[in-house]
Amino acid sequence: ALPEVRPAALAGADRPATLTAHAAGLTLSLRLPRALRGVDEGVLTVRPGGGGPARPAGPAGQENLPGLPGLRGGWRQQPIGVGPLPVRATPLGGGRYRLDWPPLPVAGGWRLTLTLAAPGRAGPAAAFAVRVR
């Protein structure tokens, strides 16, 4: 019998991937469990631009990084017209969110755009690009 050989591109895509974006003085890190078709979840970490831990709101209505109630987004694959596939964000605390979306159905270049909105005002957008295999 012949041994099963897995192409290097697929083997690399089956490992966790971390993507980083910046918006409005924040650093956003998206951790995907894998970059293969069918991926449907990830963990987003939001930090101040300097990378320090997120802090709760202070006096005078300062932003509360762990609580971005207007966090929303969607995945698109522009070349073939797929999307947006909606993203649901569930706060985990400490500036971390579990993101869930319908499984990405095809391989190729995908783009996740997240809007960070505070109550009563539109927020900046951050974008992540990933090649799904």
WOPE-V373305 format. One record per residue. N is the residue number from 0. SS is DSSP state (a for helix, b for strand, c for the rest). PHI is phi in whole degrees, -180 to 180 (none if undefined). PSI is psi in whole degrees, 0 to 359 (999 if undefined). Layout:
# WOPE-V373305
{{N;SS;PHI;PSI} {N;SS;PHI;PSI}}
This chain:
# WOPE-V373305
{{0;c;none;145} {1;c;-84;140} {2;c;-71;148} {3;c;-78;127} {4;c;-115;130} {5;c;-102;130} {6;c;-56;142} {7;a;-58;323} {8;a;-63;320} {9;a;-72;321} {10;a;-61;317} {11;a;-67;325} {12;a;-74;342} {13;c;-86;8} {14;c;-106;158} {15;c;-59;148} {16;b;-131;140} {17;b;-118;127} {18;b;-115;147} {19;b;-127;141} {20;b;-141;162} {21;b;-129;140} {22;b;-157;132} {23;c;50;43} {24;c;76;12} {25;b;-113;150} {26;b;-110;127} {27;b;-115;128} {28;b;-117;126} {29;b;-110;120} {30;b;-105;117} {31;b;-102;141} {32;c;-69;336} {33;c;-170;161} {34;c;-115;51} {35;c;-114;156} {36;c;-50;142} {37;c;95;350} {38;c;-58;135} {39;c;-141;17} {40;b;-159;163} {41;b;-169;173} {42;b;-122;126} {43;b;-103;132} {44;b;-117;128} {45;b;-112;126} {46;b;-132;156} {47;b;-59;158} {48;c;-50;328} {49;c;-76;353} {50;c;89;2} {51;c;-71;171} {52;c;-68;149} {53;c;-66;144} {54;c;-119;150} {55;c;-66;165} {56;c;-62;144} {57;c;-105;197} {58;a;-67;166} {59;a;62;29} {60;a;68;31} {61;c;-62;153} {62;c;-59;141} {63;c;-104;99} {64;c;-57;319} {65;c;-66;342} {66;c;-117;85} {67;c;-104;85} {68;c;-64;339} {69;c;-94;13} {70;c;-63;121} {71;b;-150;165} {72;b;-178;184} {73;b;-164;151} {74;b;-95;140} {75;b;-136;149} {76;b;-127;90} {77;a;-55;314} {78;a;-56;330} {79;a;-113;6} {80;c;74;29} {81;b;-94;132} {82;b;110;172} {83;b;-82;139} {84;b;-91;120} {85;b;-67;147} {86;b;-113;134} {87;b;-108;130} {88;b;-109;128} {89;b;-118;118} {90;b;-63;136} {91;b;-108;350} {92;b;98;156} {93;c;63;29} {94;c;80;14} {95;b;-111;144} {96;b;-135;139} {97;b;-89;127} {98;b;-108;133} {99;b;-127;147} {100;b;-156;165} {101;c;-60;148} {102;c;-55;135} {103;c;-68;116} {104;c;-81;339} {105;c;-136;156} {106;c;-74;161} {107;b;131;191} {108;b;-84;118} {109;b;-113;151} {110;b;-131;126} {111;b;-103;123} {112;b;-112;126} {113;b;-115;137} {114;b;-108;128} {115;b;-103;93} {116;b;-106;137} {117;b;-94;160} {118;c;-54;129} {119;c;82;2} {120;b;-150;148} {121;b;-71;150} {122;b;-117;175} {123;b;-72;162} {124;b;-112;148} {125;b;-126;143} {126;b;-127;142} {127;b;-123;137} {128;b;-116;135} {129;b;-143;143} {130;b;-96;115} {131;b;-95;134} {132;c;-106;999}}
